[in-house]
Amino acid sequence: MSILYQLWLRQLKRYVRSRARIIGSLGQPILFLVALGFGFGPVFQKAGGGDYLSFLAPGVIGMAILFSAVFSGIEIIWDRQFGFLKEMLVAPVSRIQIMFGRTLGGATVATIQGLIVFGLTFLFGFHVISFAFLPLAILFMFLIALLFTALGTAIASMLDDMQGFQLIINFLVMPLFFLSGALFPLQGLPAVINDIATIDPLSYGIDGVRGALTGAFHFGLGTDVGVLLVVTAVFIGIGSYLFSKVQI
């Protein structure tokens, strides 16, 4: 337990001490809120969709968590190149514990990032249906973070090149984000796009956050929680296996 805590704490300390990382990671969410929220808002209302900012804000929160979580895997490559990973792996600690500690730390950081963006959305006029459901929204944020931190760890465990990691992650993350319903409703989509959105795990995370904050679920609360728990467990299992095979 002490090992998990120390690795979790290390991730948090690295995040808190990097003010440039905290501030820089807010640029993209703010751009989406301003450019899309106010740019497409009138069009969305005329189409009968209601307040677009209320629809968009949970998607932007999910985006911030997604990118922060999945790119935390690059720290494994960084630690490998600078020798810190070797020191951890030769310690009398199981690799599973190391993986869990890093994953929990990365997921916590990504959740904090999502909460910061959530606070920023109020500056643009976002309103929640009830703060009583905020713990549920935070649960969904953490599940998204845990899932994609495990994915980032799994991919980083197979690579030793930062540029290659970034290319692969961008190739995976951008379709996952744009087809998750973060920017547009999932109702009335072409069959192919709807099928892809249905198998996209981020769709259920975004839907959960949106439902908790605005009351508008697409898949349903039980479905969102169930799918996220199953997929997260699968990715943690895959990440643990691949991390256990890391060679130094």
DABELWO-V965257 format. One record per helix or strand. SS is the DSSP state (H for helix, E for strand). FROM is the first residue (numbers start at 0). LEN is the number of residues. If there is no record, write none. Layout:
# DABELWO-V965257
((SS:FROM:LEN) (SS:FROM:LEN))
This chain:
# DABELWO-V965257
((H:1:16) (H:18:6) (H:25:14) (H:40:6) (H:51:30) (H:83:6) (H:94:30) (H:130:27) (H:161:17) (H:190:9) (H:200:14) (H:220:24))
